[in-house]
Amino acid sequence: MDTLWLVGIGTGSLSHITLEGVKALQQAAVILVPRKGDQKDDLAEIRHRIIEETGSQARIVHFEYPVRDPDLPYQERVKQWHDEIARRWQVAIAGVDITGPVALLVWGDPSLYDSTLRIAERLSPAPQVRVIPGITAIQALTAAHAIPLNTVDGSVMITTGRRLRAEGLPHNAETTVVMLDGLCSFQNLDADGWHIWWGAYLGSDQQILIEGPLADVASQIVETRAAAREQHGWIMDSYILKRR
Ligand SMILES: C[S@@+](CC[C@H](N)C(=O)[O-])C[C@H]1O[C@@H](n2cnc3c(N)ncnc32)[C@H](O)[C@@H]1O
């Protein structure tokens, strides 16, 4: 693979992909599509529908995501997982006659809590990488609630549920975005101090939004999240916290 194009596809709406992304998929010779196993088949389906809508004639090559080893420390677990994904990309396209760029559809944008660029660095020989930006979960969340991300002259912190549970929030965090939180970690905060804007399945027809003082809506979010996860078999949610 001489050329690898990473195409940001947004967060669940077929219309999130940019015109540049559409053209890239039309011009790609091969598109690598992950299969994530049972619960995320909806996401593979969205990828296939996007490819179909662009009219791309690229050859579709699938690869299976490996499973992370839960016995390893976090950083080592992720490193090994990335090594294995890079290996699987190479195995998947070995023997495929590649006559042009290889494309990968990246959920949201490749710059945000996504390791596709880090995995691409592991390829040997190194391909020429091009990034086509996409709409992030943060943009989908602020747009859905029609709010600005930052306060006037304010800073923004972006973190994960795991870090929020382990470290709490810094005293000067005016606006905090929390992603990758399977445990509603806002429950660990002093609920009186915060306002929350929460969203799940952002950009899709299933989108759910809840907003209000954390003390008032925390349990509603926990219950809504659990019910939606039960109904769909998976959930992706993000939220913004601002000091009240
Ligand atoms: C591995 S990260 C990928 C982020 C992605 N690269 C982006 O630009 O938004 C997955 C996390 O993104 C957030 N996310 C992605 N899609 C979402 C959606 N449709 N609705 C809400 N949150 C979403 C969730 O916090 C989820 O745990």
The ligand as an ORCA input file, in Angstrom:
! r2SCAN-3c Opt
* xyz 0 1
  C     -13.067      5.966     20.034
  S     -13.847      7.517     20.323
  C     -13.985      8.104     18.678
  C     -14.172      9.611     18.611
  C     -14.263     10.103     17.181
  N     -13.002      9.947     16.496
  C     -14.698     11.558     17.087
  O     -14.073     12.321     16.328
  O     -15.666     11.931     17.725
  C     -15.460      6.977     20.718
  C     -16.172      7.970     21.624
  O     -16.607      9.056     20.840
  C     -17.850      9.526     21.297
  N     -18.839      9.331     20.221
  C     -18.601      8.866     19.007
  N     -19.713      8.846     18.271
  C     -20.694      9.324     19.047
  C     -22.076      9.554     18.858
  N     -22.679      9.279     17.700
  N     -22.783     10.076     19.888
  C     -22.196     10.368     21.057
  N     -20.889     10.178     21.300
  C     -20.145      9.656     20.302
  C     -18.205      8.684     22.530
  O     -17.739      9.373     23.683
  C     -17.420      7.429     22.285
  O     -17.154      6.744     23.486
*
